[in-house]
Amino acid sequence: MYLNDIWELKLDSLVWRKVSASGPRPRIRADGGVILNTNNNRMLIFGGKDGSTFYNDLWALDLTPGNEQWTQLSPTGNIPSGRAGFAHAQDRNGTKLYVFAGWDGWDYFNDLYELDVPTLTWSRLYPSGDLLLQRRNTCGAWDCFNTNFFVFGGEHGRGGYLGDAYYVHSDAGGTTRRNWEQMMGTAASLYIATVSSGQVRIRCVVPRTCHLKVRIPDATGRVVRDFFSGTMTPPGNWLWWNRKDANGLTVSSGTYHCRLETEHTTVSRKFIIAD
């Protein structure tokens, strides 16, 4: 069920209140972006979806007690396409809103937009550096001390979840240094998609080109097969293990682990083979 109601929680008393705002209100939706703009005592809402439609509209809710009111805003510039599940954050002064990635029900995005809140002007930014993978359901945050917009993780369009973290810097004057910087080493992801009597299907997801190893230990930790060693490019690849150990013998049923190792991270997933 999609909703468009507004609720307020009083933190001192922990009492909820339904806000009855006047004016036309946004359509029902989910997975949009919401920020609290304290400079103007209002809440801004961008985008989202209602199950079939993906929005790129912008709304403001005046939070004046007893006079709450909705207003649909009319921004100009390079407006982002309709989307949901994107990362978003505003700067410390509430003058810039950043929107990254998301999806429209079909395509996954990796684009970055900036809204100048005082003038309601959208701009698309083109940071240099690593080209981040397209994604949805990613997280965004603003670093007030170093004026950075952070993004973390998300779901990649070709399957699998990401564990990478990047930031783009914005100078004090609001000028964005257009360069993605990675916060940590390659954060690969690993999924066991299918376990059958004949083979195990493994999904490896990597946000950037890296060298990795995939090993199969048994329940005791003994490695029965060094399964893969090589370079993998984004977004990753499928691997199939035929249940053969290092000597070419079929392993018995039981509990096993699939371990993915890169220079910076190690990820392990447990699976069970039952004949």
N, C-alpha and C positions, 0 to 999 in steps of 0.2 A: 504494500500500500504506500502510495506517495502522498505527502502532506505539504501544506504551506502555512502551518500555524507557527506562532512564535511564543516561547515560554521564557520566563525570567526566574532565576533562582537567587533569592536573597541569601548571601553567604553568611551573614551574621545570625540569621534565624533558621536557615535551611528550609525555607518555605517557598514553594513554587507558585508562580502567578502566570496565568495566561494573558498575554498582551493582546489587547483589542485595538489594533491600529486602523486608522481611517484611510481612505483612498483606495484606488485599484491596487491589488496585490499581485505578486509573482504567481505564475501557475505552479501547481504541485510539482515537486522535483526531489531528486536526491543527488548526492555526489557533486554538488556545486562548491563554490568557494565563498567563505564568509569571513569577513574581518571586522573588527571593532575599531572605528575611527574616532578616537577620543577627542581629537581636536575640534570636531564638529558635532560631538555627541550623537553619532549615528553609526549604523551598521551597514556595510556594503555587501551585496550579494552578486556574484557573477556565475553564469553558466549553470551546468547541471543537466539532468535528464529526467524525463517522466515515464520512461519505459519505451517510448517510440521516438520522441523528439529530443534532440540535443541542443541546448540553448547557448547563446552567447550574449544574452541581455545583461544589463547592469541596473541594479536597483539600490536605493538607499532607504533606510528606515530611520526616521527621526526618533530618537529615544527620549525626548523630553517627557518626563513623567506626566501622565494625564493627557498628553497631546501627541502620542505616538502616531506617525503618519508615514505611509508608503509613497515613494516617488520613483517612477521609472526615469532613469537618466539616459541621455542621448550622447554618448561619446563619439568622437571622430578619430581619424587616423587609420592605421592598419589594425583593424579590429580582429581579434582571434576568431577562428571558426567555432561553431558550436561544439562543445565538448563537455566531458565529465571525467571525474577521477584524476584531476590534475594536481600538481603541487602549486601552492600559492603562499604568499606572505607579503606583508607591507613593511616599509622601512620604519625607523624609529619615530620619525616625525609625521607619519601617516600621509606623506605626499606622493609616495610611489607604491604601486601594487604590482607584484611580479606573478606571472602565470607560466608554468612550464608543463609541457607534455599533456597527457590525457588521451581520450579516444572519443570517436563519434559513432560507436556502434559497429564500425567496420574497420576504419584505419586507426592505428596507434601513432601518436605524435612524439616528437622530441624538440619542438620549437619553443622559443622563449619570448615572452612579451612583457612589456612594461607599460603600466598606465600611469600617466601624470595626473594625479587626483585633482589638483586645483583647476587644471584646464580640461580635464576629462579627455585627454588625448592618448590613444594607444600607439605604441611603437613596437615593431618587431626587432629583437636584438639578434645579432649573429656572432656569438662568442667564438673565438678561435680555440685551439687546443683539441682535446679529444671530442669526437662526435659521439654524444651519448646515444645509447640505444633508445628506440621508441618504447613508450611504456604508458601504463595507466595505473591508477591507485598508488601513486607515489606520494611522498611526504615532502613538505617544504617548511623552512623556518628561516627567520631573520636573525642575524648575529648583530646585536646593537653595538657591541664594542668594536668590531672590526668591519662593520658595514658590508657583510657578505650575505648573499642569498644561498642557502643550502638546499640541496635536494638529496633524498635518500630512497633507494630501492624502488619497488614497483613490480608490476607484472608485465613481462614482455609479450608482444603480440604473437610470437611463434611458440609460446609455451614456456613456462618456468618463471620463477621469481628472482629478482635481482637484489643483490646486497651491496651495491656500490654507493659511494657517497661523494658528491661533488659540490663545489661552490663557485659562484661568480661574484666578483668584487664590484662594489659601487662606491665611488669616492664620496667624500662628505658633501660635495656640491650636487650629488645626484648623477654624476657622469659615470656610466658603467664601464669598467674595464672589461672588454669583451674577450674574456679568456676563461674557459672552464679549467678548474684546478681539482685534481683528485685528492681526497683526504687520506686515503689509505691505499694499500696494494690491491691487486686484483682480487675482488670478492666473488669467487665463482659459486654457482649453485648446482645442486645435484638432486636428481629425482629418479626413483625407481618406478617406471611407468607400467611394466608388465612382467610378471613372473609366471612362467609356465614350465611344463615338464621338459621342454626342449631348449628354452633360452630365457634370458633375462634382458629386458630392454631398458636402457639407461639413458637419461636425458642430462646432458651437461650444458649449463648456461654460463657464458663468460661475457662481461661487459667490455673487455678489450683483449687484444691479441696477447696470448701468454703461452708459456710452456707448462704443461700439466701432466700428472701421472694419475692413473686410475688403477687401484689395486683391490683385490677381493680377499679379505681375511675371513676365516671361519669364526665360530663362536668363541674359540680360545684365543683369538688374535693372530693365529698363524696364517701367513699369507699363502693362499693356495694358488693364486695367479696374479702376476703383474700384467694387467690386462691391456693397458694403453700407456704410451709415453710419446709425447710429441707436442707440436704447436697447434693451438686451436684459435680460430678467429671468431669474432662476434657474429651472430649471437650464440654460437655454440653448435653442438651436433648431437645426433643420436648415436649410441653405441649398443652393440648386441653382444652379450656373453653367452657362449654355447654350453656353459656348465663344464668346460674342460679345465682341468688343473694344469700346472706347469709341465706335467708329464704326459699330457694328452688324454688323461683318464677322466671319465664323467664323475663329478662329485656326487655324493649321496645327498639325500634330503636332510634338511636341518636349517639352522640359523646362520646367516652370513651377513657380512657388511660390505658395502661398496664405499671405498675411501678415495676421495679426490684430493690431490695435493698440488698446490702451486707454490711459487716462491714465498708468498705471503700468508696463505691461508690453507687450512685443511678442513674438509667437510666430509662427514661420514653418514651413511644411511643404512639402517638395518632392514633386511628382508628375509623371508622364509621360503624355502623350497619344499614343497610337499608333493611327493610322487603319488 
